Amino acid sequence: RSSDLATVLSGACDGEVKVWNLMTRECVRTLQAHEGFVRGMCVRFCGTSFFTVGDDETIKQWNMSSPAYGEEEEPLQTILGKTVYTGIDHHWKDAVYATCGQPVEIGRA
């Protein structure tokens, strides 16, 4: 899947996530993911979505594809936490993710 290698995600202190095309070196999408810092991101094993964690104590799952013209950018799901998560990773083939921060938690994606 060579097209996957051309996409990079970046997060910022203002809560924005940017999707970059490495071949063209352009930002192809910007979304307001969190209030405060984006602390971690990972792509789901199948490549169809990605997860973010931030200072707003949430885990959010986003569609890897851009929304259709005129549609709002909304997360596929939002999970409310009780603490700030500082990182997230997804299992390489199962629908399971792990977060870190003050607690370490395992969830189903």
Rosetta silent file (secondary structure, phi, psi, omega in degrees, C-alpha in Angstrom):
SEQUENCE: RSSDLATVLSGACDGEVKVWNLMTRECVRTLQAHEGFVRGMCVRFCGTSFFTVGDDETIKQWNMSSPAYGEEEEPLQTILGKTVYTGIDHHWKDAVYATCGQPVEIGRA
SCORE:     score description
SCORE:     0.000 S_00000001
   1 L     0.000   74.090 -175.446    0.000    0.000    0.000 S_00000001
   2 H   -64.250  -26.710  179.925    2.401    2.622   -1.201 S_00000001
   3 H   -64.737  -28.058  178.264   -0.217    5.392   -0.981 S_00000001
   4 H   -66.047  -31.450 -177.964   -0.199    5.005    2.821 S_00000001
   5 H   -73.825  -10.276 -179.500    3.487    5.916    2.914 S_00000001
   6 H   -93.010   -0.358 -176.468    2.738    9.292    1.357 S_00000001
   7 E  -114.579  131.981  177.404    0.535   10.450    4.257 S_00000001
   8 E  -130.718  142.378  176.192    1.777   11.908    7.546 S_00000001
   9 E  -107.013  144.292  173.543   -0.230   13.307   10.474 S_00000001
  10 E  -136.665  146.530  178.401    0.939   16.118   12.739 S_00000001
  11 E  -120.179  156.961 -174.522   -0.581   17.589   15.891 S_00000001
  12 L  -133.378  170.971 -178.818   -0.071   20.998   17.438 S_00000001
  13 L   -72.443  -13.737  178.504   -0.364   22.899   20.713 S_00000001
  14 L   -95.025    7.736  177.682   -3.501   24.674   19.471 S_00000001
  15 L    89.663   -0.184 -179.294   -5.418   21.393   19.053 S_00000001
  16 E   -83.238  144.263  169.937   -5.070   21.224   15.280 S_00000001
  17 E  -116.914  134.538  177.483   -4.258   18.060   13.368 S_00000001
  18 E  -118.022  141.543  174.774   -2.881   18.347    9.869 S_00000001
  19 E  -107.588  124.470 -174.429   -2.783   15.644    7.215 S_00000001
  20 E  -113.800  142.180  170.748    0.205   16.002    4.897 S_00000001
  21 E   -99.137  112.537 -177.374    0.941   14.573    1.474 S_00000001
  22 L   -68.980  -29.069 -179.236    4.677   13.866    1.440 S_00000001
  23 L   -65.396  -41.414 -179.018    4.833   13.542   -2.327 S_00000001
  24 L   -97.759   -9.891 -177.212    3.597   17.100   -2.877 S_00000001
  25 L    59.044   38.288 -178.778    4.792   18.428    0.512 S_00000001
  26 E  -123.199  148.575  170.856    1.398   20.022    1.049 S_00000001
  27 E   -78.180  121.504 -177.329   -1.099   20.065    3.867 S_00000001
  28 E  -101.767   -7.953 -177.985   -4.207   18.453    2.386 S_00000001
  29 E  -165.936  139.488  175.144   -6.462   18.749    5.432 S_00000001
  30 E  -130.831  132.876  177.068   -6.651   20.596    8.757 S_00000001
  31 E  -135.643  147.558  177.208   -9.061   19.760   11.553 S_00000001
  32 E   -87.867   99.885 -171.678   -9.649   21.145   15.023 S_00000001
  33 L   -89.908  -39.103 -173.171   -9.262   17.959   17.050 S_00000001
  34 L  -142.744  164.593  169.301   -8.840   19.103   20.670 S_00000001
  35 L   -94.104  118.076 -174.703   -8.885   22.031   23.041 S_00000001
  36 L    91.911 -163.642 -175.000   -5.256   22.522   23.999 S_00000001
  37 L   -62.372  143.383  163.733   -2.352   20.319   22.968 S_00000001
  38 E   -87.551  117.152 -173.025   -2.688   17.247   20.771 S_00000001
  39 E   -94.760  -24.277 -178.538   -0.620   14.796   22.839 S_00000001
  40 E  -163.413  156.228  178.450   -0.678   11.683   20.669 S_00000001
  41 E  -149.265  151.885  171.331   -1.912   10.145   17.427 S_00000001
  42 E  -156.956  155.281  179.313   -1.958    6.763   15.749 S_00000001
  43 E   -97.805  139.039  177.187   -3.517    5.209   12.665 S_00000001
  44 L   -63.955  149.575 -172.986   -5.897    2.256   12.973 S_00000001
  45 L   -53.505  -32.262 -178.234   -4.444   -1.019   11.672 S_00000001
  46 L   -85.275  -10.017  177.728   -6.642   -1.005    8.537 S_00000001
  47 L    81.445    4.692 -177.011   -5.697    2.581    7.646 S_00000001
  48 L   -88.358  -15.034 -179.839   -9.294    3.830    7.402 S_00000001
  49 E  -151.760  170.305  176.719   -9.205    6.010   10.518 S_00000001
  50 E  -141.514  160.428 -177.798   -6.884    7.492   13.102 S_00000001
  51 E  -115.212  147.652  174.123   -7.017    8.327   16.813 S_00000001
  52 E  -133.131  151.513  171.801   -5.947   11.455   18.686 S_00000001
  53 E  -130.084  149.045 -176.717   -5.598   12.282   22.383 S_00000001
  54 E  -150.010 -178.272 -179.172   -5.332   15.734   23.854 S_00000001
  55 L   -63.833  -16.385 -178.997   -5.355   18.042   26.851 S_00000001
  56 L   -83.775   13.933  175.027   -9.172   18.034   26.854 S_00000001
  57 L    62.405   35.402  179.450   -9.133   14.493   28.345 S_00000001
  58 E  -127.130  154.313  168.226  -10.639   12.873   25.253 S_00000001
  59 E  -111.877  127.867 -179.623   -9.792   10.119   22.796 S_00000001
  60 E  -125.507  138.888  175.541  -11.164   10.851   19.338 S_00000001
  61 E  -108.179  130.996 -176.327  -11.393    8.640   16.281 S_00000001
  62 E  -121.380  148.646  174.177  -11.364   10.383   12.898 S_00000001
  63 E   -72.619  135.854  178.597  -12.040    9.183    9.381 S_00000001
  64 L   -68.811  -29.372  178.020   -8.856    9.113    7.309 S_00000001
  65 L   -80.635  146.514  175.417  -10.837   10.370    4.302 S_00000001
  66 L   -68.294  149.710  175.990  -11.843   14.004    4.105 S_00000001
  67 L   -66.352  158.110  177.651  -15.532   14.790    4.545 S_00000001
  68 L   -63.880  158.756 -179.901  -17.614   15.418    1.441 S_00000001
  69 L   -55.045  128.126  178.147  -17.914   18.987    0.205 S_00000001
  70 L    88.764   -9.734  178.446  -20.114   20.999    2.573 S_00000001
  71 L   -87.337  147.131  177.388  -20.018   18.412    5.384 S_00000001
  72 L   -76.066  148.452  174.680  -18.684   19.295    8.823 S_00000001
  73 L   -82.089  109.912 -179.945  -15.528   17.615   10.109 S_00000001
  74 L  -128.134  145.434  175.600  -16.717   15.489   13.037 S_00000001
  75 L   -67.840  151.118  175.295  -15.006   12.630   14.878 S_00000001
  76 L   -66.832  -36.674  174.534  -16.354    9.120   14.303 S_00000001
  77 E  -155.647  153.838  176.239  -16.403    8.743   18.071 S_00000001
  78 E  -128.856  127.329  178.505  -15.298   10.632   21.168 S_00000001
  79 E  -111.501  122.372 -179.665  -14.391    8.863   24.400 S_00000001
  80 E   -85.476  129.830  178.788  -14.361   11.016   27.528 S_00000001
  81 L  -104.933 -174.696  178.537  -11.566   10.283   29.976 S_00000001
  82 L  -116.410    2.817 -179.023  -10.841   11.333   33.544 S_00000001
  83 L  -154.249  167.662  177.212   -7.285   12.487   32.952 S_00000001
  84 L   -77.220  127.226  174.321   -5.051   13.896   30.226 S_00000001
  85 E   -88.184  139.432 -178.219   -3.755   11.182   27.921 S_00000001
  86 E  -108.834   -4.864  177.988   -0.199   11.678   26.714 S_00000001
  87 E  -169.162  161.918  178.670   -0.063    8.977   24.055 S_00000001
  88 E  -151.001  145.628  174.009   -2.015    6.354   22.142 S_00000001
  89 E  -144.792  154.909 -176.413   -1.147    3.340   20.032 S_00000001
  90 E  -118.025  142.435  177.452   -3.215    0.792   18.122 S_00000001
  91 L   -60.553  147.647 -174.364   -2.709   -2.960   17.848 S_00000001
  92 L   -69.968  -18.655  177.824   -1.262   -4.011   14.497 S_00000001
  93 L  -144.413  -15.193  179.474   -4.236   -6.247   13.563 S_00000001
  94 L  -101.594  156.947 -179.337   -6.885   -6.264   16.327 S_00000001
  95 L   -82.011   62.580 -177.637   -9.390   -3.516   17.114 S_00000001
  96 E  -135.412  138.496  175.614   -7.623   -2.629   20.380 S_00000001
  97 E  -128.414  161.436  175.882   -5.782    0.518   21.423 S_00000001
  98 E  -129.084  139.358  176.033   -3.742    1.510   24.463 S_00000001
  99 E  -115.886  157.702  174.276   -3.403    4.964   25.988 S_00000001
 100 E  -132.352  162.492 -176.933   -0.832    6.278   28.424 S_00000001
 101 E   161.817 -138.868  174.654   -0.773    9.137   30.843 S_00000001
 102 L   -63.306  -49.600  169.220   -1.329    8.980   34.573 S_00000001
 103 L  -100.664  160.603  168.926   -3.122    5.637   34.053 S_00000001
 104 L  -105.569  129.079 -176.016   -2.494    3.153   31.256 S_00000001
 105 E  -129.569  147.544  176.248   -5.758    2.004   29.662 S_00000001
 106 E  -115.870  134.306 -179.834   -6.719   -0.568   27.039 S_00000001
 107 E  -137.535  166.106  177.272   -9.855   -0.055   24.904 S_00000001
 108 E   -99.921  135.559 -178.503  -11.632   -1.569   21.912 S_00000001
 109 L   -98.929    0.000    0.000  -11.710    0.425   18.683 S_00000001
